[in-house]
């Protein structure tokens, strides 16, 4: 994430330089009717970081979603196993939640 941020900053600085040059020489830009050309150059410079941001967001979001999914699948598996143990009479409902509470205190 930090590496992406540094790359995006460099790319946005390039786009900002185009805008600064255009504003600094606004009379020249206006006299040649080059406003649209300057805007096109600026849009092209901003296009790279936007695409990288979307790609990085999708990758990060997918990774985060999968990590949470694995966590909840582990919870589901644990509760399923506990339910089977309670059903077979090898433990009680109270014991399952006592263990669950102790584990949550230890890891949180």
N, C-alpha and C positions, 0 to 999 in steps of 0.2 A: 504494500500500500504506500509506503513512504517513497519507494523508488518511482512509482507512478506519479506521485505528487510532484517530485522534482522534475520529471520529464514534462509534465503538463505545464509547470511554471515556465520552463524554458520556451515551450511552444507558444504560450500566451504572451510571453515577453516579446517574441518576434512579431506577433500580431499587434501588440501594443505599440511597438516601434513603427509599424506601418501607419497606424492611426496618428501617432505623434508627429510623424513626418508630414502627413497630409494636413493636419491642423496647423502645423508650423508654416507650411507653404500654401495656405488656403487660397490665396490670390492667384498663385500660379495654377493650382489645380482647377480653380473656377475658370480661369481664362482659357484653359485648354479643354474645358468641359469634360474633365477626367474624373468627375465624382463617382460615376458608376464603376469605372475601372478600379479606383481606389477601394471602393466597397467590395468589389469582387476579389481583389487581392486579400483584403482583410478577412472575408468569409473563408477563402481557401486556407489561410493561415490558422483559422479557428476550427476548421473541419477536423484536423488530425486529433487534437486533444479531446474533442467531443466523441469521436469514434472510439478512442482509447478509453475514455471514461465509461462509455456504455459497455464495452467489452469487459473492462475491469469490474464494473458493477455486476454484470451477469455472473462472472466467475466467482466473485466474492459472495454474492447472494446464494449461488448454488452450493458453494462450500459450507456456508453458514447453515443453510437449510438442511443439508445432509448431516451435518454434525448434530443438529437438534433432533433430526429424525432418528439417528442412531441412539441418542440418549433416550428418547421416548420408546423406541423398540426394546431397549434394555429394561426400562421400567415395565413395559407390558409383559415381557417374558418373565420377569421376576414375579409379578403379580399373578400371572397364569400358573407358574410353578407353585406359588404359595396357595393358590386356590385349590389346586390338585391335592396338595398335602393336607389342607383342611378337610377337603371332601373325603379323603381316605382315612381321616381320623388320626394322622400322625402328628398333627399339631393343632393348636386352637387359633381362632380368629384373633384373639387378643394377643397371643404370642407373635403372630405375623406383624401386627402393627407396632408392637413393642420393639421388635427388631428393626422395623422400618424407621421408626422414630429415632432409635439410637444411631442408625447409619446416617440418617439425614443430619443429625447433630454433629457427627464426626466429620462429614465431608463438606458441610456448608459453613 
